[in-house]
Amino acid sequence: MPLSDCRILDLPKIHDPRGNLTFIEGGRHVPFDIQRVYYLYDVPGGSDRGAHAHRNLHQFVVAMSGSFDVVLDDGDRKRRFHLNRSYFGLYICPMMWRFLDNFSSGAVCMVLASRHFDPADYIRDYAEFTSLTRSAG
């Protein structure tokens, strides 16, 4: 899938003077059924996360608190996304190398995933990833 398939998606935001509310429905606000939810927090300053791709997994990444950057790479091009609001998120399609960095203090990164955890779905070697993307193209 090309990098252009990965994009920022707006989420519903219900304004209320007592506090705003945002919700996410699989297949409606994100283009997949949600099978797993996980989150990253207490990421030390200067640290990064990710540095892998998934063969079949679709993901939706939201900055629940604070901010961070997601760098996506399709084997040919790279693009950096800055996430800093809880009412939008980044849709990441399969076969996209991802790298998260620039975490602010107190940042919380929530990820919605289309599948349960499967170690076989991970590609952790960048050379293998680029080899697979070149053979697929």
Disulfide bonds with the S-S distance in Angstrom:
none
